[in-house]
């Protein structure tokens, strides 16, 4: 597999960043082709051949076309040399998959859209936050943080001593959530999770994938 992988998407996207983190942690040379789903009229027509639902990211490598971040990240981990990003034992791998699923189903919308967008992004653009949305999101966010803290194994990373796809999935969501004013106090209730975040945001791959937008 000598062909250079191509990732399609925008660097501001949580899910594009997850895939980029996986590529960087595996030391895979790749190209990021900009695709803006918020552009007038949506992404270009050619992109629908890569993602039928016009979402991001999409991925190509050596004739393989993929969409959906979890599929891309797992393929990157399994197809390329480098440190393993998935636990070898079934129990730990199940916990990793549970964390990823929980983040997708419950945390992403709550932490990023309902808290970050409402309390940080909208006011920055001169728009008022929808306090009803924020008020409903706060208890869900508390549940997400408490659940993640409860699933975290002893050690620097979510699965203990091994950095995994669970860490790479959570970090971009936290990258937005932690910009909200109330987030620091919420995270402080979970010291082990707070320590994880300190380590994660200082990691080279995380620093290298900060949005330029």
C-alpha positions in Angstrom: 0.0 0.0 0.0 2.2 2.8 -1.2 -0.4 5.2 -2.5 -0.9 8.3 -0.4 -4.3 8.3 1.4 -6.6 11.3 0.8 -9.0 12.6 3.4 -11.8 15.0 2.3 -13.3 17.5 4.6 -12.8 20.8 6.6 -10.4 21.2 9.4 -13.0 22.8 11.7 -15.0 19.5 11.6 -14.9 17.3 14.7 -15.2 14.2 12.6 -12.5 15.2 10.1 -10.2 15.9 13.0 -10.8 12.5 14.5 -9.7 10.9 11.2 -6.7 13.2 10.9 -5.7 12.3 14.5 -5.7 8.6 13.6 -3.6 9.3 10.5 -1.1 11.4 12.4 -0.8 8.9 15.3 -0.1 6.2 12.8 2.5 8.5 11.1 0.7 8.2 7.7 1.6 10.7 5.1 -1.8 11.9 3.6 -3.5 14.7 1.8 -6.4 16.8 3.2 -8.7 18.0 0.4 -10.9 20.9 1.6 -14.6 20.2 1.4 -17.0 22.7 3.0 -20.5 21.3 3.5 -21.7 24.7 4.7 -20.9 26.4 1.4 -23.8 27.9 -0.6 -25.5 25.0 -2.3 -23.5 22.4 -0.3 -20.4 20.6 -1.5 -19.5 20.2 -5.1 -21.3 17.5 -7.2 -18.2 15.4 -7.5 -18.1 14.9 -3.8 -21.4 12.9 -3.8 -19.5 10.0 -5.5 -17.4 9.8 -2.3 -20.2 10.5 0.3 -23.8 9.9 -0.8 -25.1 12.0 2.0 -22.7 15.0 1.4 -21.3 14.8 4.9 -17.6 14.9 6.0 -15.2 13.2 6.1 -14.7 10.9 3.1 -11.5 8.9 2.4 -9.7 7.3 -0.4 -6.8 4.9 -0.4 -5.5 2.5 -3.0 -8.9 2.2 -4.7 -10.8 2.0 -1.5 -13.4 4.6 -0.8 -14.8 5.1 2.7 -17.2 7.4 4.5 -18.1 7.4 8.2 -15.4 8.3 10.6 -15.3 5.1 12.7 -14.8 3.1 9.5 -12.0 5.4 8.4 -10.2 5.4 11.7 -10.4 1.7 12.2 -9.1 1.1 8.6 -6.2 3.5 9.2 -5.3 1.7 12.4 -5.4 -1.8 10.8 -4.0 -1.0 7.3 -0.9 0.9 8.3 2.2 0.3 10.4 2.6 2.2 13.6 1.3 2.0 17.2 -1.9 0.1 17.6 -4.9 2.4 18.3 -7.3 -0.5 19.3 -6.9 -2.7 22.4 -5.9 -6.3 21.6 -8.2 -7.8 24.3 -12.0 -8.2 23.6 -13.1 -6.6 26.8 -11.0 -3.5 26.4 -12.0 -3.2 22.7 -15.6 -3.5 23.7 -15.2 -0.6 26.2 -13.5 1.4 23.5 -16.3 0.8 21.0 -18.9 1.7 23.7 -17.1 5.0 24.4 -17.1 5.8 20.7 -20.7 4.9 20.3 -21.7 6.9 23.4 -19.8 10.0 22.2 -21.6 9.8 18.8 -25.0 9.2 20.2 -25.1 11.5 23.2 -22.0 13.7 23.6 -21.4 15.3 20.2 -24.7 17.1 19.8 -24.7 18.1 23.5 -21.2 19.3 24.0 -20.5 20.8 20.6 -23.8 22.1 19.2 -25.9 22.7 22.2 -23.2 24.1 24.5 -20.2 25.3 22.4 -22.2 26.7 19.4 -24.9 28.3 21.6 -22.6 29.8 24.2 -19.4 30.5 22.3 -19.9 30.5 18.5 -23.2 32.3 18.4 -22.3 35.2 20.7 -19.0 35.6 18.9 -21.0 36.2 15.8 -23.3 38.7 17.5 -26.2 36.3 18.0 -27.9 35.4 21.2 -27.7 31.9 22.7 -30.9 29.9 22.9 -31.0 29.5 26.7 -33.6 26.8 26.5 -31.3 24.6 24.4 -28.4 25.3 26.8 -30.4 24.6 29.9 -31.6 21.2 28.5 -28.0 20.4 27.4 -26.3 20.9 30.8 -27.7 17.8 32.6 -27.0 15.7 29.5 -23.4 17.0 29.4 -23.0 16.2 33.1 -24.2 12.6 32.4 -21.8 12.3 29.4 -18.8 13.5 31.6 -19.8 11.2 34.5 -20.3 8.2 32.2 -17.0 8.8 30.4 -15.2 9.2 33.8 -16.8 6.0 35.0 -15.7 4.0 31.9 -12.1 5.4 32.1 -9.5 2.9 33.2 -6.6 3.8 35.5 -3.8 5.4 33.5 -3.2 8.4 31.3 -5.7 7.5 28.6 -9.3 6.4 28.5 -8.4 2.8 28.2 -5.5 3.0 30.6 -1.9 2.9 29.3 -2.7 2.7 25.6 -3.9 5.6 23.5 -6.8 4.4 21.5 -9.5 5.5 19.0 -11.6 6.4 22.1 -9.2 9.2 23.0 -9.1 10.4 19.4 -12.9 10.4 19.2 -13.4 12.3 22.4 -10.6 14.9 22.1 -12.1 17.0 19.2 -15.4 17.2 21.0 -13.7 18.4 24.1 -11.7 20.8 22.0 -14.9 22.7 21.4 -16.8 22.0 24.6 -13.9 23.2 26.8 -14.1 26.7 25.2 -17.5 27.2 27.0 -17.4 29.2 30.2 -19.1 26.5 32.3 -17.0 23.6 31.1 -14.0 23.9 33.4 -16.1 23.6 36.5 -18.0 20.7 35.1 -14.8 18.8 34.2 -13.2 19.6 37.5 -15.7 17.2 39.2 -13.9 14.4 37.4 -10.2 14.7 38.2 -9.0 11.7 36.2 -10.9 13.0 33.2 -9.4 16.4 33.8 -5.9 14.9 33.8 -6.7 13.1 30.6 -7.7 16.3 28.9 -4.6 18.1 30.0 -2.5 15.3 28.4 -4.6 15.0 25.3 -4.6 18.7 24.4 -0.8 18.8 24.7 -0.3 15.9 22.4 1.5 16.7 19.1 -1.3 15.3 16.9 -3.9 17.4 18.6 -1.8 20.5 18.3 -1.1 19.8 14.7 -4.9 19.5 13.8 -6.1 22.8 15.3 -8.5 24.5 13.0 -7.2 27.5 11.0 -10.7 28.8 10.4 
